[in-house]
Amino acid sequence: MPETTEEEKRLPISEHLEELRSRIIKSILIVIGLFFINWFFKARILDIVKKPHTVTMKNLGLSQSLQVLSYQEGFYAYIKLCLIASVFMAYPIILYQVWRFVEAGLFKKERRYVKTFAPISYIAFVTGVLFGYYFLIPYGLQFLIKILGGGVQPMITMSQYISLVTMLTLALGIVFQLPLVMLFISKIGMLKAEDFIKWRLYAILIIFILAAVITPPDPFTQVMTALPMIILYEVGILAIRPTKKAVQRFGILLGVGILLVYVVFLVFTLPTKANFVESTGVVKLLPDASTIWQPLSTESKIHNGAILKTEKDSIASFLLKDGTYVTMDINTKIKFVKNRNLNLIEGQILIAIKGDDKPFMIAANDNVITSNNSTIDIKLSKYRVLVTVTKGEATVVANGQEKKIFEGRQLRFLTGGRPADINKVIEWAKEMRKKLKEQNKRNISL
């Protein structure tokens, strides 16, 4: 017999509707009040919401500003931001209003479960929001920017960014309550652990569909959203029936999930190519996916595809991730191509190459210098390359020929042909055409 010895008070439908109306009005008034308060702090709230974007763009060496495409877009975006922030802040109060409304329709046992689960539900909601804010969104944004490739300058609008961040964080906050919902349903006798186990494959399919709906259309964000949901589903089963088999299954799933996250992190994020050490004057950085030169600082991230340049009053030094040390002279420009591969576009560098199984390669115009565990000075001018080995040895492939340079030796070679007086060649060509015309006229007269 149900645990309802006392007579439950039943209200007429009109009184239920009146109470519902009262609860909704109270919730709306609280949200409106918080909205006006948040409006005075809208810039600060935007800075907090913008942090994942700032961190992502900073790691990629791109502009951290958000764009607006019209005068009114910023105003509407701030309204959206303050309204959503108000709903987030009012969430516990709204939850309390919902509880007060449904409390009269629950049995005593059900009320006890709700009072127990409500605080845990809020903690799960906050955990989901923080997971999205600190992990999913930054790495998801980084993946989306990375696949653009070079030569594409991303322009992220304020309105689009706010919508993306709030939608993902809200969705994850709700999703992280899945185990509690499953446990509550089991406690009130609606479903058993066997039912959730039987429907596991269908649940996984629904989870991936849901992840595709609430996330941007990219595999990284979808997988990173679906994976925690699958783990949370297993946590729900484990909470309902904590058997040894369920614990083992959860442990295996958690281990595979962590491994998958690690692999995805290595594949879809940009590792730093070099660390800036020191400089005199201003050194500028051109990231691979940008067309705007930026001042380089110790906080800047240097990735593959980036170009660095020093001006007439600046020199700089960098430490590559493989331990190779590079010093750039004035008026020098280099490009980081890939691991142990560097392009000298102009100027002069001194490079102390760290020993490795793979030789280090420096391209200078159409010439290639390779070496390992050595120190080399390379100077590139418009028509000449000068290579000096101060430690170890190097191999140079220039003009189709391969030459060795040993320690203490120097090799100088021309690149791109010898300098020529173009005007003399043009005058010679004109003179030749003139003589041919005169010869043709004489042949016709004969």
C-alpha positions as CSV (number, residue, x, y, z in Angstrom):
1,M,0.0,0.0,0.0
2,P,1.4,3.4,-0.9
3,E,2.9,5.5,1.9
4,T,0.0,7.9,2.1
5,T,-1.8,7.4,5.4
6,E,-2.6,11.1,5.7
7,E,-5.2,12.7,3.5
8,E,-3.6,14.7,0.7
9,K,-5.0,18.1,0.2
10,R,-6.5,18.4,-3.3
11,L,-7.1,21.9,-4.7
12,P,-9.6,22.8,-7.4
13,I,-8.1,23.3,-10.9
14,S,-8.7,27.0,-10.7
15,E,-6.6,27.3,-7.6
16,H,-3.8,25.3,-9.2
17,L,-3.8,27.6,-12.2
18,E,-3.8,30.6,-9.9
19,E,-0.8,29.3,-8.0
20,L,1.0,28.4,-11.2
21,R,0.4,32.0,-12.4
22,S,1.7,33.4,-9.1
23,R,4.9,31.2,-9.3
24,I,5.6,32.2,-12.9
25,I,5.1,36.0,-12.2
26,K,7.4,35.8,-9.2
27,S,10.1,34.0,-11.3
28,I,9.7,36.6,-14.1
29,L,9.9,39.5,-11.7
30,I,13.1,38.1,-10.2
31,V,14.7,37.7,-13.7
32,I,13.7,41.2,-14.6
33,G,15.2,42.6,-11.5
34,L,18.4,40.8,-12.0
35,F,18.4,41.9,-15.7
36,F,18.5,45.6,-14.7
37,I,21.3,44.9,-12.1
38,N,23.3,43.0,-14.7
39,W,22.8,45.8,-17.3
40,F,25.1,48.0,-15.2
41,F,27.8,45.3,-15.2
42,K,27.3,44.2,-18.8
43,A,30.9,44.9,-19.8
44,R,32.2,42.8,-16.9
45,I,29.8,40.0,-17.7
46,L,30.9,40.0,-21.3
47,D,34.5,39.7,-20.2
48,I,33.7,36.6,-18.2
49,V,31.6,35.0,-21.1
50,K,34.3,36.0,-23.6
51,K,37.2,34.3,-21.7
52,P,37.1,31.0,-23.7
53,H,37.2,33.0,-26.9
54,T,40.1,35.1,-25.6
55,V,42.1,32.1,-24.5
56,T,41.5,30.3,-27.8
57,M,42.5,33.3,-29.9
58,K,45.5,34.0,-27.7
59,N,46.7,30.5,-28.1
60,L,46.3,30.8,-31.9
61,G,47.9,34.2,-32.1
62,L,44.7,35.8,-33.5
63,S,42.8,38.9,-32.8
64,Q,40.8,38.5,-29.5
65,S,38.1,41.1,-30.3
66,L,34.5,40.3,-31.2
67,Q,32.8,42.1,-34.1
68,V,29.4,43.7,-34.6
69,L,28.0,44.0,-38.1
70,S,25.6,46.9,-37.4
71,Y,25.0,49.7,-34.9
72,Q,22.1,47.9,-33.2
73,E,23.7,44.4,-33.1
74,G,25.8,45.3,-30.0
75,F,22.7,46.6,-28.2
76,Y,20.7,43.5,-28.9
77,A,23.6,41.3,-28.0
78,Y,23.9,42.9,-24.6
79,I,20.2,42.5,-24.0
80,K,20.6,38.8,-24.8
81,L,23.6,38.5,-22.6
82,C,22.1,40.2,-19.6
83,L,18.8,38.2,-19.9
84,I,20.6,34.9,-20.1
85,A,22.9,35.8,-17.2
86,S,19.8,36.7,-15.2
87,V,18.2,33.4,-15.9
88,F,21.4,31.6,-14.8
89,M,21.6,33.6,-11.6
90,A,17.9,33.1,-10.9
91,Y,18.0,29.3,-11.5
92,P,17.9,28.3,-7.8
93,I,15.0,30.6,-7.1
94,I,13.1,29.4,-10.2
95,L,13.8,25.8,-9.2
96,Y,12.4,26.6,-5.7
97,Q,9.2,28.1,-7.3
98,V,8.8,24.9,-9.4
99,W,9.2,22.8,-6.3
100,R,6.7,24.8,-4.3
101,F,4.1,24.3,-7.1
102,V,4.6,20.5,-7.6
103,E,5.1,19.8,-3.9
104,A,1.3,19.6,-3.2
105,G,0.9,16.9,-5.9
106,L,3.6,14.6,-4.5
107,F,3.4,11.9,-1.9
108,K,5.5,12.2,1.2
109,K,8.1,9.7,0.0
110,E,8.4,11.6,-3.3
111,R,8.9,14.9,-1.5
112,R,11.7,13.4,0.5
113,Y,13.5,12.3,-2.6
114,V,13.0,15.7,-4.3
115,K,14.4,17.5,-1.2
116,T,17.4,15.2,-1.3
117,F,18.1,15.4,-5.0
118,A,17.4,19.2,-5.5
119,P,20.8,20.4,-4.0
120,I,22.7,17.7,-5.8
121,S,20.8,18.6,-9.0
122,Y,22.0,22.2,-8.7
123,I,25.6,21.1,-8.1
124,A,25.4,18.8,-11.2
125,F,24.0,21.8,-13.2
126,V,26.9,24.0,-12.2
127,T,29.4,21.2,-12.9
128,G,28.0,20.9,-16.5
129,V,28.3,24.6,-17.0
130,L,31.9,24.7,-15.8
131,F,32.8,21.7,-18.0
132,G,31.5,23.6,-21.0
133,Y,33.1,26.9,-20.0
134,Y,36.6,25.6,-19.2
135,F,37.0,22.6,-21.5
136,L,34.5,22.0,-24.3
137,I,34.1,25.5,-25.6
138,P,37.8,26.5,-25.7
139,Y,38.9,23.3,-27.4
140,G,35.8,23.3,-29.7
141,L,36.6,26.9,-30.8
142,Q,40.2,26.0,-31.3
143,F,39.3,23.1,-33.6
144,L,36.9,25.2,-35.6
145,I,39.5,27.9,-36.2
146,K,42.3,25.5,-36.9
147,I,40.4,23.8,-39.8
148,L,40.1,27.1,-41.6
149,G,43.8,26.8,-42.6
150,G,46.1,29.6,-43.7
151,G,45.0,32.8,-45.5
152,V,41.5,32.9,-43.8
153,Q,40.9,35.6,-41.2
154,P,38.0,34.6,-38.8
155,M,35.5,37.3,-38.0
156,I,33.5,36.3,-34.9
157,T,30.4,38.4,-34.1
158,M,29.4,39.2,-30.6
159,S,25.8,38.0,-31.1
160,Q,26.8,34.6,-32.6
161,Y,29.4,34.0,-29.9
162,I,27.0,34.8,-27.0
163,S,24.4,32.4,-28.5
164,L,26.9,29.6,-28.9
165,V,28.4,29.8,-25.4
166,T,25.1,30.2,-23.6
167,M,23.4,27.4,-25.5
168,L,26.2,25.0,-24.9
169,T,26.7,25.8,-21.2
170,L,22.9,25.6,-20.6
171,A,22.6,22.3,-22.4
172,L,25.5,20.8,-20.6
173,G,24.2,22.0,-17.2
174,I,20.9,20.1,-18.0
175,V,22.7,17.0,-19.4
176,F,24.8,16.6,-16.2
177,Q,21.7,15.9,-14.2
178,L,21.0,12.8,-16.2
179,P,22.1,10.3,-13.5
180,L,20.0,12.1,-10.9
181,V,16.9,11.9,-13.1
182,M,17.5,8.2,-13.8
183,L,18.0,7.5,-10.0
184,F,14.8,9.5,-9.1
185,I,12.8,7.6,-11.7
186,S,14.0,4.3,-10.3
187,K,13.3,5.4,-6.7
188,I,9.7,6.2,-7.4
189,G,9.3,2.9,-9.2
190,M,8.7,4.0,-12.8
191,L,11.7,2.1,-14.2
192,K,14.4,-0.3,-13.1
193,A,18.1,-0.7,-13.8
194,E,17.3,-3.5,-16.2
195,D,15.2,-1.2,-18.3
196,F,18.0,1.3,-18.7
197,I,20.5,-1.5,-19.6
198,K,18.1,-2.9,-22.2
199,W,17.7,0.6,-23.8
200,R,21.4,1.4,-23.7
201,L,22.0,1.3,-27.5
202,Y,18.9,3.4,-28.1
203,A,20.1,5.8,-25.5
204,I,23.5,6.2,-27.1
205,L,21.9,6.8,-30.5
206,I,19.6,9.5,-29.0
207,I,22.6,11.0,-27.2
208,F,24.6,11.5,-30.4
209,I,21.5,13.0,-32.1
210,L,21.0,15.4,-29.2
211,A,24.7,16.3,-29.3
212,A,24.5,17.1,-33.0
213,V,21.5,19.3,-32.3
214,I,22.9,21.4,-29.5
215,T,26.5,21.8,-30.7
216,P,28.1,23.4,-33.8
217,P,28.4,21.1,-36.8
218,D,31.9,19.7,-36.2
219,P,32.9,16.2,-35.0
220,F,35.1,17.4,-32.2
221,T,32.4,19.3,-30.3
222,Q,29.8,16.6,-30.9
223,V,32.0,13.8,-29.6
224,M,33.1,15.9,-26.6
225,T,29.5,16.5,-25.8
226,A,28.2,13.0,-26.4
227,L,31.0,11.3,-24.5
228,P,30.2,12.8,-21.1
229,M,26.5,12.1,-21.7
230,I,27.2,8.4,-22.3
231,I,29.4,8.2,-19.2
232,L,26.6,10.0,-17.2
233,Y,24.1,7.4,-18.5
234,E,26.4,4.6,-17.1
235,V,26.8,6.6,-13.8
236,G,23.0,6.6,-13.6
237,I,22.8,2.8,-14.0
238,L,25.6,2.4,-11.5
239,A,23.8,4.6,-9.0
240,I,20.6,2.5,-9.4
241,R,22.3,-0.8,-9.1
242,P,26.0,-0.7,-8.0
243,T,27.0,-4.2,-8.9
244,K,30.6,-5.4,-9.5
245,K,29.9,-5.8,-13.2
246,A,28.5,-2.3,-13.5
247,V,31.5,-0.9,-11.7
248,Q,33.9,-2.7,-14.0
249,R,31.9,-1.5,-17.1
250,F,32.0,2.0,-15.9
251,G,35.7,1.9,-15.2
252,I,36.4,0.6,-18.7
253,L,34.2,3.2,-20.3
254,L,35.8,6.0,-18.2
255,G,39.3,4.8,-19.2
256,V,38.4,4.7,-22.9
257,G,36.8,8.1,-22.6
258,I,39.8,9.7,-21.1
259,L,42.1,8.1,-23.7
260,L,39.8,9.3,-26.5
261,V,39.8,12.8,-25.1
262,Y,43.6,12.8,-24.9
263,V,43.9,11.6,-28.5
264,V,41.5,14.2,-29.7
265,F,43.3,16.8,-27.7
266,L,46.6,15.9,-29.4
267,V,45.1,15.7,-32.9
268,F,42.8,18.7,-32.9
269,T,44.7,21.3,-30.9
270,L,47.7,23.3,-32.0
271,P,50.9,22.5,-30.1
272,T,53.2,25.4,-29.5
273,K,56.1,25.4,-31.9
274,A,58.5,27.7,-30.1
275,N,58.8,29.8,-27.0
276,F,59.9,33.4,-27.2
277,V,63.0,34.0,-25.1
278,E,64.1,37.7,-25.4
279,S,64.4,40.6,-27.8
280,T,65.5,44.2,-28.3
281,G,63.0,46.4,-30.1
282,V,59.7,45.2,-31.5
283,V,59.3,41.7,-33.0
284,K,56.2,41.0,-35.0
285,L,54.2,37.8,-35.5
286,L,52.0,36.8,-38.4
287,P,49.9,33.7,-37.4
288,D,49.1,31.1,-40.1
289,A,45.4,31.9,-40.2
290,S,45.9,35.7,-40.1
291,T,46.8,38.6,-42.4
292,I,47.5,41.0,-39.6
293,W,50.9,41.4,-38.0
294,Q,50.9,41.5,-34.2
295,P,53.6,42.6,-31.7
296,L,55.2,39.5,-30.1
297,S,55.3,39.1,-26.3
298,T,56.3,36.4,-23.9
299,E,52.6,35.4,-23.7
300,S,52.3,34.9,-27.4
301,K,51.9,31.4,-28.8
302,I,54.1,30.5,-31.8
303,H,52.6,27.7,-34.0
304,N,53.5,26.0,-37.3
305,G,52.9,28.3,-40.2
306,A,53.7,31.5,-38.2
307,I,56.0,34.1,-39.6
308,L,58.3,36.2,-37.4
309,K,60.2,39.4,-38.4
310,T,62.6,41.8,-36.8
311,E,62.9,45.4,-37.9
312,K,66.1,47.5,-38.4
313,D,66.4,48.1,-34.6
314,S,65.4,44.7,-33.2
315,I,66.9,41.3,-32.7
316,A,65.2,38.3,-31.0
317,S,65.9,34.7,-29.8
318,F,63.5,31.7,-29.6
319,L,63.7,28.2,-28.2
320,L,62.0,25.5,-30.3
321,K,60.2,22.6,-28.7
322,D,62.9,20.2,-29.8
323,G,65.5,22.2,-27.9
324,T,66.9,24.1,-30.9
325,Y,67.9,27.7,-30.2
326,V,67.4,30.4,-32.9
327,T,68.7,33.9,-32.9
328,M,67.4,36.4,-35.4
329,D,69.4,39.4,-36.5
330,I,68.0,42.8,-37.6
331,N,65.7,42.9,-40.7
332,T,65.2,39.2,-40.6
333,K,62.1,37.1,-41.4
334,I,61.6,33.4,-40.7
335,K,58.7,31.0,-41.0
336,F,58.0,27.9,-38.9
337,V,57.0,25.2,-41.3
338,K,56.8,22.0,-39.2
339,N,58.9,20.1,-36.7
340,R,62.6,20.6,-37.4
341,N,61.9,22.6,-40.5
342,L,62.4,26.3,-40.8
343,N,62.3,28.8,-43.7
344,L,64.7,31.8,-43.8
345,I,62.9,34.3,-45.9
346,E,65.4,37.2,-45.5
347,G,68.1,38.3,-43.1
348,Q,70.4,36.3,-40.9
349,I,70.0,33.7,-38.2
350,L,72.3,31.8,-35.9
351,I,70.8,28.4,-35.1
352,A,72.1,26.0,-32.5
353,I,70.6,22.7,-33.6
354,K,69.7,20.1,-30.9
355,G,70.7,16.6,-31.8
356,D,67.9,14.3,-32.9
357,D,67.2,11.2,-35.0
358,K,65.8,13.5,-37.7
359,P,68.1,16.2,-39.2
360,F,67.1,19.9,-39.0
361,M,66.2,21.5,-42.3
362,I,66.5,25.2,-43.2
363,A,65.3,26.5,-46.5
364,A,66.8,29.7,-47.9
365,N,65.1,30.6,-51.2
366,D,65.5,27.5,-53.4
367,N,68.4,26.1,-51.4
368,V,68.3,23.7,-48.5
369,I,70.7,23.4,-45.5
370,T,70.4,20.3,-43.4
371,S,72.3,19.5,-40.2
372,N,72.2,17.8,-36.8
373,N,73.7,18.7,-33.4
374,S,75.5,21.7,-34.8
375,T,75.7,25.5,-34.7
376,I,75.3,27.3,-38.1
377,D,75.1,30.9,-39.1
378,I,73.1,31.6,-42.3
379,K,72.9,34.9,-44.0
380,L,70.5,35.4,-46.9
381,S,70.6,38.5,-49.2
382,K,68.9,39.1,-52.5
383,Y,71.3,37.1,-54.6
384,R,73.6,35.4,-52.2
385,V,73.6,32.8,-49.3
386,L,76.4,32.6,-46.8
387,V,76.6,29.5,-44.6
388,T,79.1,29.3,-41.8
389,V,79.5,26.2,-39.5
390,T,80.9,27.0,-36.0
391,K,80.2,23.5,-34.6
392,G,79.5,20.2,-36.3
393,E,78.9,20.0,-40.0
394,A,76.1,20.8,-42.5
395,T,75.0,19.7,-46.0
396,V,73.9,22.3,-48.5
397,V,71.9,21.6,-51.7
398,A,72.3,24.6,-53.9
399,N,71.8,25.1,-57.6
400,G,71.3,21.3,-58.0
401,Q,74.6,20.4,-56.3
402,E,75.2,18.9,-52.9
403,K,78.1,20.2,-50.8
404,K,79.4,19.4,-47.3
405,I,80.6,22.2,-44.9
406,F,82.7,21.2,-41.9
407,E,83.3,22.9,-38.6
408,G,85.2,26.2,-39.0
409,R,84.4,26.4,-42.8
410,Q,82.2,28.7,-44.8
411,L,80.3,28.4,-48.1
412,R,79.2,31.3,-50.2
413,F,76.9,30.8,-53.2
414,L,74.7,32.8,-55.5
415,T,71.0,32.2,-55.5
416,G,68.4,33.2,-58.2
417,G,71.1,33.8,-60.8
418,R,73.7,36.6,-61.1
419,P,72.6,40.3,-60.9
420,A,71.9,41.6,-64.5
421,D,71.4,45.0,-66.2
422,I,67.9,44.4,-67.4
423,N,67.9,47.7,-69.4
424,K,70.8,46.5,-71.6
425,V,68.9,43.2,-72.3
426,I,65.8,45.2,-73.3
427,E,67.8,47.5,-75.6
428,W,69.6,44.5,-77.2
429,A,66.2,42.9,-77.9
430,K,64.9,46.1,-79.5
431,E,68.0,46.3,-81.7
432,M,67.7,42.7,-82.8
433,R,64.0,43.2,-83.7
434,K,65.0,46.4,-85.7
435,K,67.7,44.5,-87.6
436,L,65.3,41.7,-88.5
437,K,62.7,44.2,-89.9
438,E,65.4,45.8,-92.0
439,Q,66.6,42.4,-93.3
440,N,63.0,41.5,-94.2
441,K,62.5,44.7,-96.2
442,R,65.7,44.1,-98.2
443,N,64.6,40.6,-99.0
444,I,61.2,41.8,-100.2
445,S,62.8,44.5,-102.5
446,L,65.0,41.9,-104.1
